[in-house]
Structures are given as structure tokens and as C-alpha cells.
Amino acid sequence: MTPRERFTRALTFQAPEGRLPIIEWAAWWGDTIKAWEQQGLPAGLEWEESLHYFGLDPLYNIAANTRGAGTPVPAHHGAAIVTDEASYDAVLPYLYPQKSIDELLDRARSLRQKHERGDIAIRVWLDGFFWFPRTLLGIEGHLYAFYDQPELMHRMNRDVAAFHKRTLEALFTVLVPDMVGIAEDMSYNNGPMLSRDAFNEFIRPYYNELIPLIKSSGVPVLVDSDGQIEDMIPWLQEAGIDGVYPLERQAGVDIPRIRAKYPRWAMMGGYDKMVMPRGEAAMRAEFERLLPVMRSGGFIVSVDHQTPPGVTLENYRVYVSLLCEYSHRAAAR
């Protein structure tokens, strides 16, 4: 089977042939690569070269940037560039640029031949309707805006939904991706950062606009949210979402518990990165924890967020070797 076939079959609960996908949806931090280059990794590898080096299946992420050149930059991480309707109007000329869509189409065309052969799988990134307003309003201002500026929140989400529809309609004329991921980060260590009522008022209406368009081409839709996401799964299911990632163990996410409660819920990630510096026995134990869910389908194991610099190059080689072993064991059922 091709890497693309393995990826799509795994996400859609189809029986694997030979093995499951061996991928990293987000792979590693830049500082991790710098550390590994000091430990023997060839310097300056391009993305696909690094995947080949480690023996990973290629999963490409493509996107149209919602911000164009000249968009104001926050004073620091989490700071605001928009505080009210007037300041949103001021940055609006820099947002939702057609140039971003054109660049995405150029990228898709450059990958189309590999994609059609099945050599690569492709996922599309969309800024979500919790995520995107936060990038403009800042972390604190965004949370207040649910209550203090609801009209502005809806205006932003109407605008970004319209941009995403333009993007997807154009992209689907070039190629149909294998997955759409909506970036949200709606949860933290102890659960969701908004109520179910707020989700239904501010997030779900825009899912209702986009998801039918995506699914009309047969593409699964997953939500990317850090933190403890389990309480949100019923909300997401009702909105037509097929699954979630990255399923961070340090936030208390329990993959077997999710599978028991939601047998047809797709998942990607879930492997506790904190065990990786502890050696092969600890890494093997983590794979044993996940193996029954791997065998149940609809689950692609990957590090539950980027591999951190504390994981050595040798640690990572052991991890990939075990990932390969367990991907075969899971397919053998």
C-alpha cells in the first residue's frame, strides 16, 4: 500500500494491510533538530529528507495564511492587535488575502503528482473559530470578548469562515486532501476553556458552514486542540467533527478510555512524549498501553506534541523502531 492509502484507511477505520501509518503529525521542535545535529543528524535536511532519514511516512501540511504581509505583530506572545470594531477595521485590509490562496494553490500543484501516486498524504490546516479570534484579540481579551464583544467575535468568525470557503473551493479543483485539521486549542490541562453554550453560540455555527463543504468531497475533519479534550468530544461529534488530535497524556487524556466511550472517534497522536528520554523499556510500555486501540482502527499513533529537545537522537531512533514494530503488530490484529 502507498503512504497515502495507509493514512486514509487508518483515519476511516478501514482494515490495514501490512502495517499502520508511521508518521509524525507535527514531528519535532526546531531546537530538537539543532540538538540532534550536534548528536549526528546530518545538518540542513529539508522536511522530506528528514522523514526519509528516520523512515517515516510523509504527511504534508498545507494552508492559506489568514494574515497577509503588513499585518501588525503583537507586542509579545498572547498580546492583542485588535481591541474593538475600529481596530479590527484597521487591520482588515491585511487579513484574508487572495495571495495566500494563490500560494496554497501553487503549493498544491507542486505536490499533486506525488499525491496522486500515493507517495504522500496531505492535510490542510484551517485557523479555527476559537483559535483565530484569539490571535487578534490576545489571550485575555479573547476570553472577555465572549461576554463583552459578542458581535465582534461573530464578525471575525463570519469573515474567516468565508475565507476558508474560498480557500477550500479553490483547493478542491487542484487536489482533494486526505484530512482537514481545524486548529483550535480550546482546552487546557483541566478541560475546555469555554462552556458548551459558548461553543454552540460562537463556534458551532461556523463548523456548520464548513464541514458539509469538506465532507462533500469525502474528507475527514479533525480538530487540533491541546489539553484535556475529552469533555468536548460530544460537542464536536454533534458538530460533525470526525476526530481529534494531539491527545496530550500530560493533560490526563486517556486513549483507551476515549475508545471505550466513543468507538468510532478518530484519533491522531496520543503517545506520551515524556517517556521518550527514559529509554526503550519505558517507550515499549507506552506502546503496549496504546496497542489495543491501535488494533481497533481509527487511531494513528504519533508523539502527542512535537518531540522536545530533551529527547536524544538515539532515543528518537528507538522510538521510531518501536513505532514500526507496533504498527505491524497492530495490523496483524
C-alpha positions in Angstrom: 0.0 0.0 0.0 1.1 3.6 -0.6 1.7 6.0 2.3 -1.5 7.9 1.3 -3.6 4.8 1.3 -2.3 3.7 4.7 -3.1 7.2 6.1 -6.6 7.4 4.7 -7.6 3.8 5.6 -6.4 4.3 9.2 -8.3 7.5 9.7 -11.5 6.0 8.3 -11.5 2.7 10.3 -10.7 0.5 7.3 -8.6 -2.6 7.9 -4.9 -2.0 7.3 -2.7 -4.2 5.1 0.7 -5.0 6.4 1.1 -2.1 8.9 -0.4 1.2 10.1 1.0 4.5 9.0 4.3 5.5 10.6 4.0 9.3 10.8 4.6 12.3 12.9 1.8 14.9 12.5 4.0 17.7 14.0 7.3 15.9 14.4 9.8 17.9 16.4 10.8 21.4 17.6 13.4 23.4 15.8 15.6 23.3 19.0 15.3 19.5 18.9 16.7 19.3 15.4 19.6 21.6 16.5 20.4 19.3 19.4 20.2 16.2 17.1 22.6 17.8 14.6 25.1 18.0 17.4 24.5 14.3 18.0 25.0 13.1 14.5 21.9 14.1 12.5 23.0 15.4 9.0 22.7 19.2 9.1 20.3 21.1 7.0 18.0 18.3 6.0 14.8 19.5 4.2 11.5 18.3 5.6 11.0 15.3 3.3 14.7 14.4 3.6 14.3 14.3 7.4 11.3 12.0 7.0 13.2 9.6 4.8 16.2 9.7 7.2 14.1 8.4 10.0 11.9 6.1 7.9 8.7 8.0 8.4 5.7 8.1 6.0 5.4 11.6 4.5 2.4 13.7 5.7 2.4 17.2 4.4 0.6 20.1 6.0 -0.6 22.9 3.7 -2.5 26.1 4.5 -3.6 29.5 3.3 -2.3 32.1 5.8 -5.2 34.2 7.1 -2.7 37.1 7.6 -1.1 38.9 4.8 2.1 41.0 4.6 1.9 44.0 6.8 -0.4 42.6 9.4 0.6 44.2 12.8 2.6 42.0 15.1 1.6 41.6 18.7 3.9 43.2 21.3 4.5 39.8 22.8 3.0 36.3 22.7 -0.6 36.4 23.6 -0.9 40.2 23.2 -3.7 41.8 21.2 -3.6 43.6 17.8 -7.4 44.2 17.9 -9.4 45.6 20.8 -12.6 46.7 19.2 -14.5 47.1 16.0 -12.4 50.1 14.9 -9.1 48.4 15.4 -10.5 45.3 13.5 -11.4 47.6 10.6 -7.8 49.0 10.7 -6.2 45.5 10.3 -8.9 44.1 7.9 -7.0 45.2 4.7 -4.2 42.8 5.8 -6.4 39.8 6.5 -7.8 37.1 4.3 -5.6 37.8 1.3 -6.2 36.2 -2.1 -2.4 36.0 -2.4 -2.4 33.3 0.4 -5.0 31.3 -1.5 -2.9 31.6 -4.7 0.2 30.5 -2.9 -1.6 27.5 -1.4 -2.8 26.5 -4.9 0.8 26.8 -6.2 1.9 24.5 -3.4 -0.9 22.0 -4.1 0.1 21.9 -7.8 3.7 21.2 -6.9 2.6 18.2 -4.7 -0.2 16.9 -6.9 1.8 14.4 -8.8 3.3 12.8 -5.6 -0.2 12.9 -4.0 -1.9 11.2 -7.0 0.8 8.5 -7.0 0.1 8.0 -3.3 3.7 8.8 -2.3 2.5 11.4 0.2 -0.6 12.2 2.3 -1.8 15.8 2.7 -3.6 17.5 5.5 -5.0 21.0 5.3 -4.7 23.5 8.2 -7.6 25.9 8.9 -7.5 28.5 11.7 -10.4 27.6 13.8 -13.1 29.8 15.3 -11.7 29.7 18.8 -8.1 30.0 17.6 -8.4 32.8 15.1 -10.1 35.5 17.2 -7.6 34.8 19.9 -4.7 35.6 17.5 -6.3 39.1 17.0 -7.7 39.8 20.5 -4.9 38.3 22.5 -5.4 35.5 25.1 -7.1 37.6 27.8 -9.0 39.9 25.6 -10.4 37.0 23.6 -11.9 35.3 26.7 -13.5 38.5 27.8 -14.9 39.1 24.3 -17.3 36.2 24.5 -19.2 38.3 27.0 -18.2 41.9 26.2 -17.9 41.9 22.4 -20.0 39.1 21.0 -20.8 40.9 17.8 -17.1 41.4 17.1 -16.5 37.7 17.7 -19.2 36.7 15.3 -17.9 39.2 12.7 -14.4 37.8 12.9 -15.7 34.2 12.6 -18.0 35.1 9.7 -15.1 36.6 7.9 -12.6 33.8 8.5 -15.3 31.2 7.6 -15.8 33.0 4.2 -12.1 33.0 3.6 -11.9 29.2 4.4 -14.8 28.5 2.0 -13.0 30.4 -0.8 -9.8 28.5 0.0 -11.3 25.1 0.0 -13.4 25.6 -3.1 -10.3 26.7 -4.9 -8.1 23.9 -3.5 -10.5 21.1 -4.3 -10.2 22.0 -8.0 -6.5 21.2 -7.8 -6.5 18.3 -5.3 -8.6 16.7 -2.6 -6.6 16.4 0.6 -6.7 13.4 2.9 -7.7 15.3 6.0 -8.7 18.8 7.1 -7.5 19.8 10.6 -9.2 22.8 12.3 -6.7 24.4 14.7 -8.5 25.4 17.9 -6.6 24.8 21.2 -9.8 25.1 23.1 -8.7 23.1 26.1 -6.1 23.4 28.8 -4.8 20.9 31.4 -8.1 20.8 33.3 -10.6 20.9 30.4 -12.3 23.2 28.0 -11.7 27.0 28.1 -15.3 27.7 27.1 -18.7 26.4 28.1 -20.9 24.2 25.9 -23.3 27.1 25.5 -20.5 29.3 24.3 -19.2 26.7 21.9 -22.7 26.3 20.4 -23.1 30.1 20.0 -19.7 31.1 18.8 -18.0 28.0 17.2 -20.6 25.5 16.0 -22.4 27.8 13.5 -19.2 28.2 11.5 -18.5 24.5 11.6 -22.0 24.0 10.2 -20.9 26.2 7.3 -17.6 24.5 6.5 -18.0 20.8 7.4 -20.6 20.0 4.8 -18.4 21.5 2.1 -15.4 19.4 3.3 -17.3 16.2 3.6 -19.0 16.6 0.2 -15.5 15.6 -1.1 -15.2 12.7 1.4 -12.5 14.3 3.5 -12.5 13.6 7.3 -12.3 16.6 9.6 -10.4 16.6 12.8 -9.9 19.3 15.5 -6.5 20.1 16.8 -6.8 21.0 20.5 -4.1 20.8 23.1 -5.0 19.9 26.7 -7.8 17.8 28.2 -10.2 17.5 25.3 -12.3 14.5 26.5 -15.3 16.5 27.8 -15.6 18.3 24.4 -15.9 15.2 22.3 -19.7 15.1 22.4 -19.8 18.7 21.4 -17.5 18.1 18.5 -19.4 15.0 17.4 -22.7 16.9 17.3 -21.0 19.5 15.1 -19.9 16.8 12.5 -16.3 16.5 13.5 -14.7 13.1 13.0 -11.9 13.1 15.5 -9.2 15.0 17.4 -5.5 15.3 17.9 -2.9 15.6 19.6 -4.4 13.9 22.7 -1.8 15.0 25.3 -1.1 12.5 28.0 0.3 15.1 30.4 -3.2 16.7 30.4 -4.7 13.5 31.5 -6.1 12.4 28.2 -6.7 8.6 28.2 -6.8 7.0 24.8 -8.3 3.6 25.9 -11.0 5.5 27.8 -11.9 7.5 24.8 -12.1 4.5 22.6 -14.3 2.7 25.1 -16.7 5.6 25.2 -16.5 6.6 21.5 -15.8 3.5 19.4 -15.9 5.4 16.0 -14.0 8.5 17.1 -10.8 9.1 15.0 -7.6 10.0 16.9 -4.1 11.0 16.0 -1.2 11.5 18.4 -1.6 10.2 21.9 1.9 8.9 22.5 3.3 10.3 25.8 6.5 12.2 24.7 7.6 12.4 28.4 8.5 8.7 28.4 10.9 9.0 25.5 14.0 10.2 27.4 13.6 7.2 29.8 14.7 4.6 27.4 13.4 1.6 25.5 11.6 -0.2 28.3 9.5 2.9 29.1 8.8 3.6 25.4 7.7 0.0 24.8 5.4 0.1 27.8 3.7 3.2 26.3 3.2 1.3 23.0 1.7 -1.6 24.9 -0.7 0.8 26.6 -1.9 2.0 23.1 -1.7 -1.3 21.2 -5.3 -2.4 21.8 -6.6 1.0 20.5 -4.2 0.8 17.5 -5.8 -2.6 16.7 -9.3 -1.2 16.9 -8.8 1.2 14.0 -9.3 4.9 13.5 -6.1 5.7 15.5 -2.8 6.9 14.1 -0.1 6.9 16.8 2.2 9.9 16.9 4.0 11.9 19.6 1.3 13.8 21.5 3.0 17.0 20.5 6.4 17.9 19.0 9.3 15.9 20.3 11.2 18.1 22.8 15.0 18.7 22.8 15.4 16.6 25.9 14.8 13.5 23.7 18.2 12.5 22.2 18.7 11.4 18.7 19.3 7.8 19.9 16.1 8.0 22.0 14.2 9.0 18.9 15.7 6.3 16.8 14.5 3.8 19.3 11.0 5.4 19.3 10.8 5.1 15.5 12.0 1.5 15.6 9.2 0.7 18.1 6.6 2.6 16.2 7.4 0.5 13.2 7.3 -2.7 15.2 3.9 -1.9 16.8 2.4 -0.6 13.6 3.0 -4.1 12.1 1.7 -5.8 15.3 -1.4 -3.7 15.3 -2.2 -4.5 11.6 -1.7 -8.3 12.3 -4.5 -8.0 14.9 
